[in-house]
């Protein structure tokens, strides 16, 4: 059986158009935000990876070679995948720590100040004397709603010797989950190996094939991928078959999610309860049947799930589990400002979901809602919502 999510009440609220119904909905959401479930007692999470400065320039349209133009808006703020995801986690109520490397320059100081303001523990950042902190130039095209990134790595780069055994031990102490964005691979592997030894779950962001990523994936408990990664990594003919291949090649993984931007996401969750699985189903046909159940009239994020089944990919093999489709919020064009960091926001919300034992049916719409909120402002962090944001209440209750 396919199960639509979220609940009909939430979907019905979104479809309301009369002013009186809208006012009632606002009151209900406000009341819900006042009665959110308590945060978990242990909400310490550790991120390792990129922490940088973003120089964001919004322009009417992407420039041609040798063009000169003015920005429509400009923002300078912290960036980096791990930095953004941990900032998101902090605003959702977790207690994140971050391991990365910056320089003792003005950009490095601004990175530290932003982390401190958002409640991210930056005491494990390595600060180099001399060199430069990482930074990225980002051109935001107002016309196509795309962004182009030009990144300059930090110098000197981070190496495992930068992180002492005592610092690593302290950073992992009490951590509920460890997240790596795949950067700083040598140091990230040391952290992941120690986390694995301590039985701390590990979430890996597989944006693209990188040096050292395979070693990190072999230790992963959860994986979130970009749209192109699963097929590029497995050479499987489709996304569903590539997800099956990933779970077969990485036996420690509990779930893998592939994010698809405005098309939402697809998730494959492993199950060890093979006795309860229904008859075998083809992965591609199963995804097609789920897509046919998506209600395009619902603007808020929703989730559809297959039943527990043995999911087979031709020529690859089969895994027992459930396949999910998560839809994205249909953000009105006038409200869509910048997609920079949307994937990081999604991952920050997934980290929250793991820490709060959120079921996939709730996790995927919640993460999509958090990501959509971030797209309503310039920069990766400006629009990141806090846990008390009324827009999140229906997804947390």
Secondary structure, DSSP 8 states (H G I E B T S, - for coil): --EEES-HHHHHHHH--SHHHHHHHHHHHHHHHTT-----S--EEEEES--EEEEEEEESS---TT-----SEEEEEEE-HHHHHHHHHHHTT-EEEEE-EEESSHHHHHHHHHHHHHT-B-TT-EEESSSB--EEEEEEETTTTEEEEEEE--BS---GGGS-HHHHHHHHTT-SEEEE-S-SHHHHHHHHHHHHHTT-EEEEEE-S--TTHHHHHTT-SEEEE-TTHHHHHH--SSHHHHHHHHHHH-TT-SEEEEE-GGG-EEEEEE-S-GGG-EEEEEHHHHHHHHHTT--TT--S--EEE--SEEEEETTTEEEEEEEEEE------TTT----TTHHHHHHHHHHHHHHTT--HHHHHHHHHHHHHHHTTSSSSSTT---TT-HHHHHHH-
